Amino acid sequence: MWRRAGGLSRRPEAACGGTHPGTSRDSAYAVSLLSCRPAPGESRLENVLGFALRTTLLLALAGIPGIAFAAQTPGEASATMVRPLTLIKTEDLDFGSISAGPTAGTVRINPATGARTTTGGAIAAGGAPTRATFVGASQLGIALNVQISASPTLVRAGGGTMTTALEVDGGTGWRLFTGTGPHTFHVGGQLNVGTNQTAGSYAGQFTLTVNYF
């Protein structure tokens, strides 16, 4: 119903918190679209701002309680298959033929060049001195770890021994294979010849180990 006041027609205003007839009630979180009549001493601007704040809070809380938000990002998995390292011995370490004297001496095979040198009572007496050679193949750019077993003691059948101190060309430990195709490892070292060392053939064994990563 309409009533006159000062020559102007007014609609009756809903009470604060009322709901406009056009507001949907299907949602459990209905928001009033009809502003409230300002209380005495309260300006219309203050009332509108207060309503806007209440509306924002209602909308922020309109989610279902207990549901957490999560962020997702894709990851990748990869693998590289490489051909296993191969290592083949192509030459044994041979100190050659030596003549022993009344004093001790040494025979050395240079692992880098294969050259033989002697000191003291050990005298080179021909033969075919050679450094040991191993050939391996692996993927370009891999890291290699080279190790050699303890230097062997050469033993003569029937008695007699000579100790050795073996060396790997380039040393042991880590190295990076930067070439292509096969790569070569050389082993040389020193043979210690005793005073009046008993004549005969002396032999021993050692192991070269190459791991790659």
C-alpha positions as CSV (number, residue, x, y, z in Angstrom):
1,M,0.0,0.0,0.0
2,W,1.1,3.6,-0.7
3,R,1.0,6.5,1.6
4,R,1.7,10.2,1.2
5,A,4.3,12.0,3.1
6,G,5.2,15.6,2.3
7,G,3.7,15.3,-1.2
8,L,5.9,12.3,-2.1
9,S,5.0,8.7,-2.5
10,R,7.2,6.1,-0.7
11,R,7.3,2.4,-0.8
12,P,7.6,0.6,2.6
13,E,11.2,-0.4,3.1
14,A,12.1,-3.9,4.3
15,A,13.6,-4.4,7.6
16,C,17.3,-4.8,7.8
17,G,18.4,-8.2,6.7
18,G,15.3,-8.7,4.7
19,T,15.3,-10.3,1.3
20,H,14.2,-8.7,-2.0
21,P,11.3,-10.6,-3.5
22,G,13.5,-11.2,-6.6
23,T,16.4,-12.9,-4.7
24,S,16.9,-16.6,-5.4
25,R,16.5,-18.9,-2.5
26,D,17.9,-21.9,-4.2
27,S,21.3,-21.2,-2.7
28,A,22.1,-21.8,0.9
29,Y,24.1,-18.6,0.9
30,A,21.5,-16.0,-0.3
31,V,22.7,-12.4,-0.2
32,S,20.2,-9.6,0.4
33,L,20.0,-7.1,-2.5
34,L,17.8,-4.6,-0.5
35,S,19.7,-2.1,1.6
36,C,18.7,-1.3,5.1
37,R,17.2,2.0,6.3
38,P,20.0,3.9,8.1
39,A,19.9,4.0,11.8
40,P,19.6,7.4,13.5
41,G,23.0,9.1,13.2
42,E,24.2,6.8,10.5
43,S,24.7,8.2,7.0
44,R,23.5,6.4,3.9
45,L,27.2,6.0,2.8
46,E,28.2,4.2,6.0
47,N,25.2,1.9,5.6
48,V,26.1,0.9,2.0
49,L,29.8,0.3,2.9
50,G,28.7,-1.9,5.8
51,F,26.5,-3.9,3.5
52,A,29.2,-4.3,1.0
53,L,31.6,-5.6,3.6
54,R,29.0,-8.1,4.9
55,T,28.4,-9.2,1.3
56,T,32.1,-9.8,0.7
57,L,32.5,-11.9,3.8
58,L,29.5,-14.0,2.8
59,L,30.8,-14.6,-0.7
60,A,34.3,-15.5,0.7
61,L,32.8,-18.0,3.0
62,A,30.4,-19.5,0.5
63,G,32.7,-22.4,-0.3
64,I,32.1,-25.9,1.2
65,P,33.8,-26.1,4.6
66,G,36.6,-28.7,5.0
67,I,37.7,-28.6,1.3
68,A,41.4,-27.8,0.9
69,F,42.9,-26.2,-2.2
70,A,45.8,-27.9,-4.0
71,A,48.2,-27.0,-6.8
72,Q,49.5,-29.4,-9.3
73,T,52.3,-29.3,-11.8
74,P,53.5,-32.1,-14.2
75,G,56.9,-33.8,-13.8
76,E,59.0,-35.8,-16.2
77,A,60.7,-39.2,-15.9
78,S,63.6,-40.2,-18.2
79,A,66.2,-42.8,-18.6
80,T,69.2,-43.4,-20.9
81,M,70.4,-46.8,-21.8
82,V,74.1,-47.1,-22.6
83,R,76.1,-50.0,-24.0
84,P,77.9,-51.8,-21.2
85,L,81.6,-51.0,-21.0
86,T,83.8,-53.7,-22.6
87,L,87.4,-54.2,-21.6
88,I,89.8,-56.6,-23.4
89,K,93.4,-57.3,-22.8
90,T,95.4,-57.2,-26.0
91,E,99.0,-57.3,-24.5
92,D,100.5,-58.7,-21.3
93,L,103.1,-56.8,-19.3
94,D,106.5,-58.3,-20.0
95,F,109.8,-57.1,-18.5
96,G,111.8,-59.1,-21.0
97,S,115.0,-61.0,-20.3
98,I,117.2,-59.8,-17.5
99,S,120.7,-60.7,-16.3
100,A,121.1,-60.5,-12.5
101,G,124.4,-59.3,-11.0
102,P,126.0,-59.3,-7.6
103,T,124.0,-56.2,-6.6
104,A,120.3,-55.6,-6.5
105,G,118.7,-53.6,-9.3
106,T,115.4,-52.6,-11.0
107,V,113.7,-53.0,-14.4
108,R,111.1,-50.5,-15.4
109,I,108.6,-50.5,-18.2
110,N,107.2,-47.0,-18.9
111,P,103.4,-47.2,-19.0
112,A,103.1,-44.2,-21.4
113,T,105.8,-45.3,-23.9
114,G,106.5,-49.0,-23.2
115,A,110.3,-48.2,-23.1
116,R,112.4,-50.4,-20.7
117,T,115.1,-49.0,-18.4
118,T,117.3,-50.8,-15.8
119,T,119.3,-49.7,-12.7
120,G,121.9,-51.4,-10.5
121,G,122.8,-55.0,-11.0
122,A,119.9,-55.7,-13.3
123,I,121.0,-55.7,-16.9
124,A,118.7,-55.8,-20.0
125,A,119.4,-59.0,-21.9
126,G,117.0,-58.9,-24.8
127,G,113.6,-60.4,-25.0
128,A,110.4,-58.5,-26.0
129,P,109.6,-56.1,-23.2
130,T,106.1,-54.6,-23.5
131,R,103.6,-52.7,-21.4
132,A,100.2,-54.3,-20.8
133,T,97.4,-52.9,-23.0
134,F,93.7,-53.0,-22.4
135,V,91.1,-51.8,-24.9
136,G,87.7,-50.6,-23.9
137,A,84.6,-49.2,-25.6
138,S,81.8,-47.1,-24.0
139,Q,79.6,-44.1,-24.6
140,L,81.1,-40.7,-25.4
141,G,81.3,-38.4,-22.4
142,I,80.9,-40.9,-19.6
143,A,82.9,-40.8,-16.3
144,L,85.4,-43.6,-15.8
145,N,86.9,-44.9,-12.6
146,V,90.1,-46.8,-13.1
147,Q,91.6,-49.1,-10.4
148,I,94.3,-51.7,-10.4
149,S,94.8,-54.5,-8.0
150,A,97.7,-54.8,-5.6
151,S,101.0,-55.2,-7.4
152,P,101.8,-58.9,-7.7
153,T,104.9,-60.8,-6.6
154,L,106.3,-62.7,-9.5
155,V,107.0,-66.3,-8.6
156,R,109.4,-68.8,-10.2
157,A,108.4,-72.4,-10.3
158,G,110.8,-74.3,-8.0
159,G,111.4,-71.2,-5.8
160,G,112.4,-67.6,-6.0
161,T,110.3,-64.3,-6.1
162,M,110.5,-60.8,-7.3
163,T,108.2,-57.9,-6.2
164,T,106.7,-55.3,-8.5
165,A,105.2,-51.8,-8.4
166,L,102.7,-51.4,-11.2
167,E,101.6,-48.1,-12.8
168,V,98.6,-47.2,-15.0
169,D,99.2,-44.6,-17.7
170,G,97.3,-41.5,-16.7
171,G,97.0,-42.8,-13.1
172,T,94.1,-44.4,-11.3
173,G,90.8,-42.8,-10.2
174,W,88.3,-40.7,-12.1
175,R,88.6,-39.6,-15.7
176,L,86.2,-38.3,-18.4
177,F,86.1,-40.2,-21.7
178,T,85.9,-37.5,-24.3
179,G,86.8,-39.4,-27.4
180,T,84.8,-41.6,-29.7
181,G,85.0,-45.4,-30.2
182,P,87.5,-47.5,-28.3
183,H,89.9,-46.1,-25.7
184,T,93.1,-47.7,-24.4
185,F,94.6,-48.3,-21.0
186,H,98.3,-49.1,-20.6
187,V,100.0,-50.6,-17.5
188,G,103.7,-50.6,-16.8
189,G,105.8,-50.5,-13.7
190,Q,108.9,-51.6,-11.9
191,L,110.4,-55.0,-11.2
192,N,112.7,-55.4,-8.3
193,V,115.6,-57.8,-9.0
194,G,117.5,-59.2,-6.0
195,T,121.2,-59.9,-5.6
196,N,122.2,-62.9,-7.7
197,Q,118.5,-63.5,-8.5
198,T,117.9,-67.2,-9.4
199,A,117.6,-67.7,-13.1
200,G,114.2,-68.8,-14.5
201,S,110.8,-67.6,-15.6
202,Y,108.8,-65.6,-13.2
203,A,105.1,-64.9,-13.5
204,G,102.3,-63.2,-11.6
205,Q,98.8,-61.7,-12.2
206,F,97.1,-58.4,-11.7
207,T,93.6,-57.0,-12.4
208,L,92.7,-53.8,-14.1
209,T,89.1,-52.6,-13.2
210,V,87.3,-49.9,-15.0
211,N,83.9,-48.7,-13.8
212,Y,81.8,-46.2,-15.7
213,F,79.0,-43.9,-14.7
